[in-house]
Structures are given as C-alpha cells and as structure tokens.
C-alpha cells in the first residue's frame, strides 16, 4: 500500500561533476549518502557522457528491501536516460530485466522534468540554474 516517503535534496548536494543528489527514505529519516557515491562513480564511468556538461540527477533511495541508485541524465535534445543499480546481498548490480525506478522516484522525475524545461529546454539554457533548483518534501 502506498505511503509517502521522505524526499530530500539541497543545492550543495552535488557530485564532483555537478550531478544533483536526491535521497528517498522508506524509514522517514535522513539517508546516509556515503554507501552510494562509489557506485555512482562506477556507473558514470560506464556511460559515454560528458557529465560536467550534462544536466543530470541521482536518487539515493533507501527502499524497503534494498538500496537503489537511480542515475538520470538528459540527452538527444529532450530525452531522459536512466540507469538503476540495486545493492543486493552480493553487491551492486544493474539489471533492467529485474530492477527499475519506482513510483516514489517518479515524484523526483516529475519535478526534474519541469526544471529541465524551465532552465535547459528553453531560449536561454542555464546549466547552473538547473543544478540549483531542487524538489524537497522532507
């Protein structure tokens, strides 16, 4: 049954390439971000993306059963690409046949869509303005 989850972000929550960080918690408490950063670095290395010049966001989601790392980035003019990693008992895996983002993550996606239109897919794009805008219901 659906129960709202705590979603947090802050303008200073950026990775070294400027990717916005969000957290979602099933336990309604702050998410420890440390376990996610090494996986984020690894996933980014596997993608042929110039991260410092790309509008992107990551969700560190402490779910009911696992930790989920959702990395999403905009490309091809107006397409949103995603990568979902799950930390299982045996380590982090990315398996789109088994795991994806969930309905709680979609709240962040919706807000990020609006920010992309407002700050990137417009007459005067501003990556800095895009990176500064956040959704936070925590």
C-alpha positions in Angstrom: 0.0 0.0 0.0 1.3 3.5 -0.9 2.7 5.6 1.9 4.6 8.8 1.1 8.3 8.6 1.6 10.7 11.3 2.7 12.4 13.0 -0.2 15.3 15.4 0.4 17.8 17.4 -1.5 19.9 20.5 -1.1 21.6 22.9 -3.5 25.0 21.8 -2.1 24.2 18.1 -2.8 26.2 17.7 -6.0 28.7 15.1 -7.0 32.1 16.4 -8.4 30.6 16.7 -11.9 27.6 18.7 -10.8 25.0 15.8 -10.7 22.2 16.8 -8.4 21.6 14.4 -5.5 18.3 13.4 -4.0 17.5 11.0 -1.2 14.4 9.0 -0.6 13.8 7.0 2.6 11.2 4.4 3.4 12.2 4.9 7.1 11.3 8.6 7.1 14.8 9.5 8.3 17.9 11.0 6.6 19.7 8.7 4.1 23.4 8.1 4.6 24.8 9.1 1.2 28.3 7.5 1.7 27.3 4.0 0.5 26.0 5.4 -2.8 28.9 7.5 -4.0 31.4 4.8 -5.1 28.6 3.1 -7.1 27.7 6.4 -8.7 31.3 6.9 -9.8 31.4 3.4 -11.2 28.2 3.8 -13.2 29.2 7.1 -14.6 32.5 5.6 -15.9 30.5 3.1 -17.9 28.5 5.7 -19.7 29.8 7.8 -22.7 28.6 11.0 -21.2 30.4 14.3 -20.5 29.0 14.6 -17.0 30.2 18.1 -16.2 28.3 19.5 -19.2 25.2 17.3 -18.9 22.0 18.1 -16.9 21.6 15.1 -14.6 20.4 13.9 -11.2 20.8 10.9 -9.0 18.5 9.4 -6.4 19.9 7.5 -3.4 16.8 5.5 -2.3 16.8 3.5 0.9 13.9 1.2 -0.1 12.0 -1.4 1.9 14.3 -4.3 0.8 17.4 -2.7 -0.9 19.3 0.4 -1.7 18.5 1.8 -5.1 20.7 4.2 -7.0 18.9 5.9 -9.9 21.1 8.0 -12.2 19.2 10.0 -14.8 20.5 12.4 -17.5 19.2 14.4 -20.3 20.4 13.9 -23.9 19.4 13.9 -27.5 17.7 17.3 -27.1 14.9 16.2 -24.8 15.3 12.5 -23.8 15.8 11.3 -20.3 18.2 8.3 -19.9 18.3 6.2 -16.8 20.4 3.7 -15.0 19.2 1.8 -11.9 21.6 0.0 -9.6 20.5 -2.1 -6.7 22.6 -3.2 -3.7 21.8 -6.8 -3.1 23.3 -9.2 -0.6 26.0 -10.0 -3.2 26.8 -6.3 -4.1 25.6 -3.7 -6.5 24.0 -4.8 -9.8 22.4 -3.1 -12.8 19.8 -5.4 -14.3 17.0 -3.7 -16.1 15.2 -7.0 -16.5 14.9 -7.2 -12.7 15.1 -3.7 -11.3 13.9 -0.2 -12.3 12.9 3.1 -10.7 9.7 3.0 -8.8 6.7 5.2 -8.2 8.4 7.1 -5.3 11.2 8.1 -7.7 8.7 9.4 -10.2 7.9 12.3 -7.9 11.6 13.5 -8.4 11.4 12.8 -12.1 8.3 15.0 -12.5 10.0 17.9 -10.8 13.2 17.4 -12.8 11.1 17.4 -16.0 9.8 20.9 -15.0 13.3 22.2 -14.2 14.7 20.8 -17.4 12.0 22.7 -19.4 12.5 25.9 -17.4 16.3 26.0 -17.4 17.6 23.9 -20.3 15.0 23.3 -23.0 14.4 27.0 -23.4 15.6 30.1 -25.3 18.5 30.7 -22.8 19.7 27.5 -21.3 21.5 27.7 -17.9 23.0 24.5 -16.5 23.9 26.4 -13.3 20.3 27.4 -12.8 19.1 23.9 -13.5 21.5 22.5 -10.9 20.4 25.0 -8.3 16.7 24.1 -8.5 15.5 21.2 -6.2 12.4 19.5 -5.0 12.4 18.7 -1.3 9.4 17.5 0.7 11.5 16.4 3.7 
